[in-house]
Each structure stands twice: as C-alpha cells, then as structure tokens.
Amino acid sequence: MIELPPPAWLLLVGALLVPVLPASLRRWYVILLPALAFFYIARLPEGLSWQVQFFGHDLTLLRVDKLSRIFGYIFTLNAFAAMVYAFYVKESGQHLAALFYIGSALGAVFAGDLVSFYFYWEVMAVASTFLILARRTEKALASGMRYVLVHLAGGLCLLAGIVLHIHTTGSVTFDPMVERTLAAWLMLAGVLVNAAAPPFSAWLSDAYPEATVTGGVILSAYTTKTAVYTLLRGFPGWEILIVIGCLMTLYGIIYALLENDMRRILAYSIINQVGFMVTGAGIGTAVALNGAAAHAFAHIIYKALLWMSAGAVLYRTGKSKCTDLGGLYKTMPWTLLFGTIGALAISSFPGTSGFTTKTLIIEGAVHQHLVWAWLVLEIASAGVFLHAGIKFPYFVFFAKDQGLRPAEAPRSMLLAMGFLAFICIFLGVYPQPLHAILPYQMEPYQAYTVGHVTTQLQLLMFSALVFFLFLPLLKRTDTIALDTDWFYRRGGSLFYRGADRLLNGLNAAVDRLVVQGLARGLARFAENGPAHLLWLAAGPFWPTGGEAETALVRQKFYRRMAVGALSVGSMAALATLFVAFFYLY
Amino acid sequence: MNSSEKQSFLERPGAIRILWILLWAVCGLTLVPELFIERHPHFSFDGFFGFAAVLGFVACALLILIAKGLGFFLKRKVDYYD
C-alpha cells in the first residue's frame, strides 16, 4: 500500500513553485495550497506511517491522531484566510517564507519522533524570521536578528534535551514525558521559549510588531501554538505549567495596558492568551487539555482577525501608534466591525468562540479545586476585555479624532476578515463541530447555562465600566515599556562597556607594570648591569681623585662598557682582579 | 476636519452622556438574572450576590493601577534603544 505523505510536504514542496509562478497565478496558488492541505488532513487515516531508519533510530515521519489533526485543521484554515488577506502582496519572498513557516509548523505537529520534530522546529524559526526581515526597515532587521538568535538559543536547549533523552532512554518517539528528568526539563525550557513564557517572552513583543502587514497576521498563529501543541503532547499535567501559565496571563495584560503601539498591544495579548493554554496543559485533565486545544483553535482565528484589522489600519495609514490613531470608525467601518468581533471573541463574550473554549480551561481548574489558578484565570479574563477587547478598538477607531481619513481596507482583506469573523460567531453559537474534534474523551460540556452567561456578562461589563471610569489613567503616551529584552539590548551594550572598562583597564595596568616597568628595567639591566657590577667590584680599586672626577670616570666607564670599547688591558686587569677577589675569599 | 462631512452620532452633544447611562444600565441589567437563579459557588468565598461583578470591577481597577505604577519605572522614550 502506498503511504500518504505528511501534509507538511504539500506546503514545503509546493512552496518551491512560488518563485517561478507569474504574480497573477501565484496569488491564487498560495490560497489554494493551504485549502488543499486542509482537506488532505481531513482525509488522512489515523496511525503511524513513514517509519524510516536514520542513523540507527526509527523515525516516524507521520503520526495522525486527534491531537495532531485539530492543530493541522486550524493551521491550514488560518493559512487559507491569511493568504486571502495577503492577496495584495506582490513579492514572492514573503509567500515563500510564509509557506515554509506554516509547512514546518504542520511538520512539527504531525512528527511522530523527536528528531524530525526538532528539524521542523528549527526550519520554523528560520523561515519566520524572513517575515520580519521582509518589512525592510532598519528596526525590522535588528529585531529580526534578535528574534532568530533567541529562537536558535531556545532550539539548542531543546536539542540538548532531546539528545540527552535519546541517550538515556534509547527511544526517539515523541511521547508524554512522565519522568521529571534533566532531559525533559531542558526540552521544556526550549519549548517555553517558543511559548513566550516570561522571562523568555520579549522576543514576541519585540519582533512581531516589526513584521510586515501580512507577516504579523501569519506569525501570530504558528510559533506559540506549536509550542502549546508540544506542551499538550509532551508535558500534560506538569504542575509548574499552571504557575507559568497564570503568570503569563497577568504579565500579558499589564504590558498590553502599558503599550502604545496597537500591534504591540496585540503581541502582548498573545502572551496573555497562550497563558490560558499553558495553564490548561499544566492542569492536565481531559477537560483542561481539551480546553487548551479548543482555545488554541479559537484563539488562532480571533487573534489573526485582530492582527488583520490592525494590519489593515497600518496598511492604509502607515501608522500603528495609538497616539497617532483615532477616529477611524468614520472611514473604516468594516475593519472596525470585524476587529470588534475579534475583540469580543478574545474577551470570551457570550455568543463568540472564546466563550465556548476558554470556559473549558477554567472549568478544568474548578474540577481540580485549584482556587488560585481559577481566581487568576477569572481576573485575567476580565483583564483581557480591558486591554484587547476595549483598549485596542477604542484607541484605534474612536478616542480622539486625529483627522485621518484613510480608505476602507482592500476587498481581499475585508473578505478574509469577514470569513474569520464568521467563524468566531459560528463557533460561539454552535460549538459542536469544534467539540467533536477535541482530542480527549470527556463529558459533553454545556457553556450556555444562565449561570455561566450571567457571571461572564457581569465580569465583562463591570470591566468595561472600570475602563471608562479610569480612562484618564489610561491616557496614551508616546513611550515604550522596558521588557526582558532590555537585558540583551541594553544589557548587551552595558556588558560591552563594562568589559571594555575592565579589560582595557587591566590591559593598561599590565602595560604599566610589565612593558614599561619590568621590561624597561630588564633593558636597563641588560644595558648597564655588567658595568654596574664591575664598578661595584672594581670601583674601590680604581685610582680616582675627588668625587667629581670619580663620577666622570664612572660615566666614561659605563659608556665604554655599553659599546664594548674597553681596552684589552683594562679588561685583563679587571679579570685578574676578579680572580684575585674570588681567590681571596 | 472636513466641514461637509456629516456629523456622526458620537460627535453630537449629549451622545457621550447617553452612552454613559447605557453603560451603567447594562451593568445593572447583568445583575438582574442572578436574582432568579440558584447560585452554584465553586469555592467558599464566591457565593455572595454579584461576585463576578465585584471581581471584574476590583480586578480591572487593580490591574490598571498596577500597570500605572509600573509605568513609572518601565516607560521610556521611543528612541531609548536607538
């Protein structure tokens, strides 16, 4: 029987055609490719295939189960929408990078062994960098370089863990890590870099807002969600993830509240949302894991939608700071409408997808009686409405009218946004199709009870009330907020200056001591030493008169000695004196 | 601003006042259903009337104040890294 190839290959090989196709054909081709991959994934039979030998290890290049399939669906679905959105892009480079990036993300979630998983993980890091570099601004170049360095460092950590794991267990299959070994911890650290868990989170808010308009949309989905997949697959029930996830939810909110750049606000809200999923992975029960997977699914859609609406604003106005924007509701009403649907979905407003997925994770925390985790998740849910639900649309589309009158977003962008907005609402009122593809067995969950809806509405509406009551405190300032990237951006130059002081200071001191002190002393000794010794030995016997004469004779003697011009007679006399001297003593 | 542009609802005098009244009214409305349903508190401290409303209000107020406070230490000019 012919084995069906992994879906990643469809995109990776298909991407190679992108540079040679004419532009008019290319834009349709890149939309078609992910759509094809979506239906291909739906047709793949479950199980392991493509088992090949690689340096004595049995690799499994394709593993299809419910967990990999749900991520496969959402990755390709989102790629389809993103490519419709990117219809206006003329250069082939961005499409090539995007398809490699999405393809390798698919590869990672369908990889059955750690070796091929790692391979895709690294391709993803490199390909995604080009979506940032493609912006071609100086800032984008710099943050792209920082981005790839952080990811390569994280990748090395993952690799160290994988090598150690294979070495100790002898197995390359990618199964849940049960033992808390050093290898597993190293892998977890590498994965958490990609999940943007603080303190390794600053790469996200540093790089994504510098990406191109479509680059930001595409980047928002894959790196962090592949990490969420890896946590669900490899580290379910690791309690530390509950703590890390809860921290991420709050950290994302606080920084999003401090931010001025709209795409940076959205970048921080990714960290906040991934925090919910990481917590779900940490809780580790079927409900919580399903919640994390479902939330990843819903999140990718509404987050892409939010990035799309922000991207449309950036595309039309060339501005992304809240202090420069405002009043856009007048000329970009559709972008506002779709953006608001995304904002409501991320806030889990009843009737949107977020409400039917995030509540599963919170339910998981309640089932396990995790009081603190539950409380933090509820607080964070309120905070999401604050920063992403209201702050983003309010400051971009309303607030102070800056007199900007840009045209409405291009039709392809509106089409893509409309499609995703539809899914947000569809999954909000009819979550059954999503619940049917969840990876783990659980009791059917009913999100829409009067109690659930009431408490959620109370939570959200009172958050909105606080937002408008505290509006003076939220006034935007044209500033940035320091994050952990300070350590390698400023810390780097501080380190350089410190090292400069220390090493060059040391250098100067050693120079004074050795080169100027010791070496010169040695040179002087080599020059005058013999004469000095001779003078000491022979001086008392030298026929001299007064002090002045002695000094003169001595000077003459030194000079002659230095040039080796002592007469043979005096040399002989001195030698005799020496011998006599030693003989007498 | 273009003077021929038709004035939107939001710019009319009194519109903001109407929106404020609406916001308070909706907040009040969300409390109403709780009068008629049996509460199922998950833990010991969340059983009182309007718990979610209080939580939402207090949590957001705290988050904003914390962010504001941290802003004094963390905010820098945009060209800080240049």
Interface residues (C-beta under 8 A of the other chain):
Chain A: L250 I253 I254 L257 L258 Y329 K330 V366 H369 V371 W374 E378 I379 A382 G383 L386 F398 D401 G403 R405 V450 G451 T454 T455 Q456 L457 Q458 L459 L460 M461 F462 S463 A464 L465 V466 F467 F468 F470 L473 L474 T477 D478 T479 I480 A481 L482 D483 R489 R490
Chain B: M1 N2 E5 S8 L10 W20 L23 W24 V26 C27 T30 L31 P33 E34 I37 R39 H40 H42 F43 G50 F51 A52 A53 V54 L55 G56 F57 A59 C60 A61 L63 I64 L65 I66 A67 K68 L70 G71 F73 L74 K75 R76 K77 V78 Y80 Y81
